[in-house]
């Protein structure tokens, strides 16, 4: 299957999915057939902040039409922040949309999680993952929400996690775990892989 990806928010997220897909398909003994298009980061974040669904969906539709001409058969948006308009995009997309929210919901159920913390961008945290996890208690940072958001956007834009970025995320995760009793902290932003890499002990359980 020829997969299309709409990338954006940060270069690390695009690289993460690209490398993962290469590895996963190699294990399955298949070649990767992939074409990507970039959605402008600042425009996406502005549309998300303003709730401008129509504008962002139009961007996704145009990018998908371009990718369809390249032969893609399904499309995915790699940004969790970019999923604020995913339902509306599904209605107009010329090819089937792989919905990350649905995939995460299934995995949370499979793991049996009931109380999870959430770190990511402001809208993702404020909406508790867009309300997609209706059978789970989702808890965003209470006092650190804006600081977590700003650290995330800064990290994603630069594609580099500084010690200061790490300190913000680790502190927020510890607070959600130790004070609010969260079983696991959902990394609701792909660029968080820059901080929570495999083999790194954050001091609390994470759900990528």
N, C-alpha and C positions, 0 to 999 in steps of 0.2 A: 504494500500500500504506500502511495506517495503522500507523505504527511506535510502539511503546511504549518508553520509557526509564525505567529505575530509576536515579535519580541519587543522589548522596551523596558522602561524604568531604569535598568542598569545592565551593563555588559556582562556582569558576573552571572546573572540569571540566564541569559542566552547561552553562555558557555556551559553552564551547569546542565541545562537540558540537552544541549548538543552532545556533550560528552556522555551523558547518561544514556541517551538513545543509541549512540554508537556501541556502547558497552552491552546494553541489553539485547540489541539485535545480533551482536556478535555471538553472545552466549546462545542465542536461539538459532544460530547458523544462517542468518539472513543478512543481506546488504541493506544499508539504510538509504531510503529514498526520501530526501528532505529538501524543502525550499523554504527560506525565511524572508520575512519583510519586517522592517523596523517602524514602530509607532513612536513618534516623538515623545520623549519623557515629560518635558515641561507641559506640553499640551494635554497629555493624558492626566497628569496630576491636577492640572487646573480644571479640566472637565469633571474629574472625580470629586474635587473639592466643591464645585458649584452644582454638582448633581446634573450636569448637562449630558444626559444619556443620548439624546439625539445626535449631538455633535460627535461623540466618540463612536457611536454605532456607525455613523456615516464613514468615519475613518477606517474602522474595521472592515466595513463592506467593500470599500474601494481597494483596500489592501488584499482582501480575500479574492476579489475579482482578478486582480493582477496575478496572484498566486495560482488561481484556477487556470489562467492562460498558460501557466508553466506546468500544469498537469496535476496539481494536488487533488486529493480525493476527500480529505478531512482536514479541519483546521483547529488549532488550539491557540489560545492566548496564554503566554507564559507568565504574565504578571497577575498576581493575586489582586493587587490594587485595580488592575484593568478589568476585573470581573464585576465591577459595580453595575455594568450594563449588559451582562452576559445573556440574560433572558431576552432582552430586546434584540440583541445581536442574533440570537438563534432564529428569530422570526424572519430575518431578512438575509441571512447568510446563504450564498449560493451552493455551499457544500455543508455536510454535517459538522456540527461543532462538538469538540471534545470538551466537556464541562468539568473543570478542575473542582468546582464546589461539590458536584455529585461524587466525584472520585474520593474526595477527602471524607465526605459523610459516610461512605461505605467503609472506608478504612478505620474511622473512629469507632464505628459499630463493631467491626471485626475485632478491634483491640479491647472492646468492652469498657472504654473510657466514659466516665460520667461527669467529671469536673475537671475542666482544662483551662489553663491560662493562655493568653493570646498576646503575641507581640508582632507588630508589623506597622503599616502606615495608619494614620489617624482614622480614616473612614473605615478601614477594615476592623480596627479595634473598637471604634464607637458603635458600629453596627453588629458587633460580635460575629464576625465572619459572615456578614450580610444576612444574618438570621438563618443560614443554611443548616445549622446544627440544632434543630429544634428539639431534639430529645437528649441534649447534653447541656449542662450548665457551663457557660462560657464566660470567663472573667478576664476583662482587660486590665492593664495597669490603672490604678486609681489616681495616684498622685504624680505618676511619672509618664502619663500618656503622651503629652506634648513633647517631652524630652525624648521619649522612645521614637516618636514619629520623626522628629528633626534629625536624630542620629541615623535613622534608617535611610531617609532621603539623601543625607549627606554621603553615607557609605555607598548607597546604590549608584548615585551619580558619579562618584569618583571611581567606583569599582575596587576600592581598597578599604579594609577594616582597620582602623587605627586602635591603639590601646584605649583611647577615650570612648570610641564606639563600643568596644567590648565591655567596658566598665558599665555603661548604661544598660546594655542588654542583660548582662549577668546579674546586675543589681535588681532589675525588674523581675527577672525570672526567679531569683531567690525570694523576693517579696511575695510573689504570687504562690510560690510553693510553701514557704515556711509560715506565712501569715494568713494567706487565704486558702490554704489546704488543697491546692491544685495537684492532681495526680501526675499531670504532664503539662509541659509548656509547648503549645503549638507555634512553630516557626512559620508564621503566616506572611512570609515574604521570601522568595527564593534567594535573594541576595544575602540572607542570614547564613547561608552556607559558608560565607567568608569568615564568619565567627565560629559557628558550631560545626566545625569540620569533623569528619570521622576520626575517632580516636581521641578527641579532645573531651576531657571531663569538665562539664560546666558546673557540676555540683548538684544538678537536678535532672530529672528525666525530661527529654524533649521529644516532640513528635514533629517530624519534618514533613 
